[in-house]
């Protein structure tokens, strides 16, 4: 197995210079850096990551916590975070919070035990959490993503109110006045804001808010499946439904299938969150898409600034969404 001395000999430099190039502990010229990296490749040298972390106080690890197994939105988001982090030489320590604050706390402690350089986290709760307190009190570089929960940290998310209101407006334009809403997990900022958007859309259309047309899907597939079946049991069921995230969209579609309701013939659907296979559905899904790649890139960029020592005031970054007009809303293909 090649050693650092072998790299130094191949590059014609000192072991100290090789160390500075590999650990970024002192500036070196571009020519020296190229010679050292070429020697690393030629000798097959593999740096000892543990030893490097002890020398530099950096592990090149980013802790990530979100419910990526149960919520299909987070899978592509994790992929975008991983890609952006990899480009900067960082590796992810990935954990699933299962939308549980206690699990999240445990995972934060594990991340800190592993000496991560920073954390990207989609909060499992909007309430003050011990895990967030630990990160804040320990001055651990941290970025909250998707959900706004704590102004002590940088936060990356999307506009929720107006996009949801616009989905309601689109369904109203299609002639619907009984629009069901399947809302997310109570307490999350995304749930609150999309609920506000639903109410705003109804108000602008001059429609009365009917509480019987609103059921919680708890941001999950099975709760949303049961929620939509409850909606369809109403004496006057909705003619259109707006699921407030993509996990709940899956549940809503399954629930409608369970009761034999056809989309869009019996019930129109316009959802918040696009799905990777939305255009392959029958009919293709009309949805409000979030800029997932941009969210991941922005979160990593902001976190690396903090890891690098930036001490400015916490920043809230709100990104725009994009309306993906397809046929589940009842519009014919030629107009989509």
N, C-alpha and C positions, 0 to 999 in steps of 0.2 A: 504494500500500500504506500503510495507516494506521501512524502512529508513536506512540510513547508520549506525545509532546507533544499529539497529537490527542485521545488519551484524557483527558489532564489538562484540556484545554480543554473537552471535552464534559462532564466531571464537575465543572468549576469548582474544581479542586484543583491543587496543584503536581505537577510531574513526580516529585519525591521521594516524595510520598504515593502516587502510582500505583505506583512501584517497591516501596515497603514493602508495599503490598497484594498485589502479584503475587508477590513473593519471600519474603513472611512474615519480613521482616528487622526489623520493629518493630510492636508492637501499634497498631492503629487502632480507632476506634469502629465499631460495627456499621453505623451509618448511612453513614459514609464508605466502608466496604467495599462496601456495597450500591450506592452511587453510582458507585464506580469500576468494579465488575463490570458494571453496567448500561451504562456508557460503553464498556467493552471490547466488549460484545456489539453495541452500536449502531454502533461504528466498524469492527467486524470486525478489530480489532487481534489479531495473533498474536505472542505473546512469542517472542523468540529464545532457544531452550532452551540453546544453547551459552553465550551471554552470561550467561544466568541462572546456569548452573552455575559459571561463573568467579566471579560475584559472591557467590554464597551457599555455594560449596564443596559443593553438593549437585546431583546430576544427575537425581534422581528416577528412577533406574534400579535395578531389582533383578535381579541375575543368578540364573538358574535352570538347574541342571544335573541331568538325570535321563534315563533311557533310554525316553523317551516314544514313540519310533517302534516299538521292538520289543516293548514291554510295554504292553498295552492298559490296565492299571491306571493308568498315569501320565498318559494323555491327559485324563481327567476331573479328575485332581488338578491338572494344569497349568491347566485351565480355571477351577477354583475359586480357585487362587492369583492368576490374572490378574484375576478379578472382584474379589477382595478388595483387591488392589493398586490397581486402577483407581479404586475408591471413595476411596482416599486420595491420588490424584493421581500414582501411580507407574506406570511402564511396565516390562515384562519384557524382559530380554535372555536369550533362551531358547536353550539348547544341549542336544544329545543326547550323553550319555556313552557310549552303546552298551555299557554295563556294562564299560568298559575304564578302568582307573586312569590310564593314560598319556593317554588322550583327556581324561579329567577334569582332569588337571593342566594340559594345554594350554588347556582352556576356562577354568579359574580364572585363568590368566595373561591371557587375552583379556579376561575380565571386569574385572580390575583395570586393564588398559590403558584400558578404556572408562570407568573411574572409577565403577563401580557403587557405590551407597550401601550395599548389603548383598547377601548371597548366601543362596539356599535351595537345598539340595543333597541328593540321595538318593545316598549314597556307593556307588561302584561296587565297593568292596572293604572288608572289615572290618579289613584290616591297616593299620598306620600308613602314611599316604600323604603324599607331598610336597605335594600340593595342599592338604590340610588343615593341614599345618604352615605353609604360606605364609599361609593365612587366619588361623591362630591367632597366628603371630608378628607379622603385620601388624595385628592387632587389628581385622580386618574384621568387622563385624556379620554373623553367620552362624547359620543354623538348619539342622540336619540333619532330614530328613523321611523317614518310612517305616522307615528302618533306623537302629538305634542303633549307633554306631561310634566315637564319640570324646566323652568327658565334658568336653572343653574347650568344647563348644558346647551351646546349647540343642538339644534333640532332641524331635521329635514323632512318635509312632507309635501302634500299637494293641497290645492284648493278643493274644498269639498262642498261648500254651501251652494255656490252658483252652478257648478256642474250638475249637482243633484236636482236643483230647481229646473235646469234646462231639460233634463230627462223627463221630468213631470210635464213640462210645457210641450215636449215633443209628443207625448202620449195624449195630451189634451188635444193637440192639433190633429191627431188621428181619430178624434171623436170620443175619447174615453173621459168619463166623469167619475167613475168608480175605480180609483187606482189604489191597489193594495201596496203596502210597504212592509218589507221584511227587514227589520233593523238589526244592528250588530250588538256585540257584547256591551252591556251597560257600563257606563263610566269612561269608556275610551273616547278620546277627542274625535276620532273618525266617526264613531257612532253618533255623538252629539251633533257634529257639524252636518252630517248627511241627513239626520232627522230634521235639523233646522232647514236644510235645503228642500226637503220634501214638503214641509209646511209652507215655506215661502212659495214654492211652485203652485201649490193649491190656492194660496191666497191671491197670487197674481192672476190666476185663472178664474177667480170668483167662486171657487169651490169650497164647500164646508169640510172641515177636518172631521172625519168619522173615525173615532178610536177603534171601532170594531174592524176597520180595515188595516190596522197596524198590529203586527205581531213580531215578537223578538225571535230572531233566528240565532241569537247568541254567537254570531260570527262563525258558525259551524254548519257542516253539511246536514247532519241528522236533525238538529234542532230546527233548521230552516225547512226541512222536509215535512216535519210535523206542523210547523207554522203555516205553510201554504195549504196543507190539508184542512187545517182549522179555518183558514180564510175561505176555502171553497165550500165549506159546510154552512156558511152564512146564508140566511134566507135570500139575501141579494148579494151574491158573491161579486168580487171585483172582476172587471173585464180586462184589466191590465195590472201587472205586478212589477214593482221595482225592488229587486234584491240589492242590498247595500254593500255586498262584497262578492268576490267570485266563488268563495266556498259556499256561501248561501245560494248563489245562482245554481250551483250543482244540486244542492238540496231542493231548491224550488222546482227545478226541472224533473227531478226524481218524484217529488210529491205530486206534481201535475200528472205524470205518467201513472202514478198509483191510482189516481181518481179518474183516469181516462180523459183528461182534458188535453186538447190539442193546442199547440202554439204555432201560429198566432190565431188560428180559427176561433178557438174558444177563449183564450187568454193571451194577450200581447205581453211581451217581456222587453224591458229596457233596463239594463243592469249597470251598477257601478262596479268597475274593474272589468277589463277585458280578459279573455282566456286564450291561451296559446292556440287552441284548436277551435276558437269561436267561429271562424269562417268555414269550418268543416261540418258544423252542426246542421241539422235540418229542422227548421230553417236556420241560417247563420244568425249569430247573436248580435243584437244592437247593444252597444256598451260604451261606457265612459272609460277610456284607457288611461292608466297612469304611466308616466315616463320612467319605467323601472330602471333602465340602464343609466339614465341621468341621475336618478336618486342614489344608486349605488356609487357611481363615480363621484358625486358631490359629497356623499358621506365620507368616503375614503379620503378625498382631498382635504376636507375640513379636519378630519381626525389627524392626518399626517401633519397638518399645520400645528395642531395642539401638541403632538408628540415632539415636534421640532422646537417647541418652546414658546409658541405664540400665546400671549396672555391677554388678548383683547376681550371685550365683553362678549358673552354668549350671543350667538346669532341664530335667528329663526329664518329658514329659507323655505319659501312656499313656491312649489313648481306648478305649472299649468297642466291640465289634463287635455285629452283629445277625444272628440266624439267619433266613435266608429259606427257608422250608419249602415245597418244590414237589414235583415227581413223579419226578425223575431218580433219587431214592433208592429208588423202588419203592412209595412210599406212594400210595394212591388219591387222586384229586382231592378227595373229600369230607373227607379227613383233613388236607389240606395247608393 
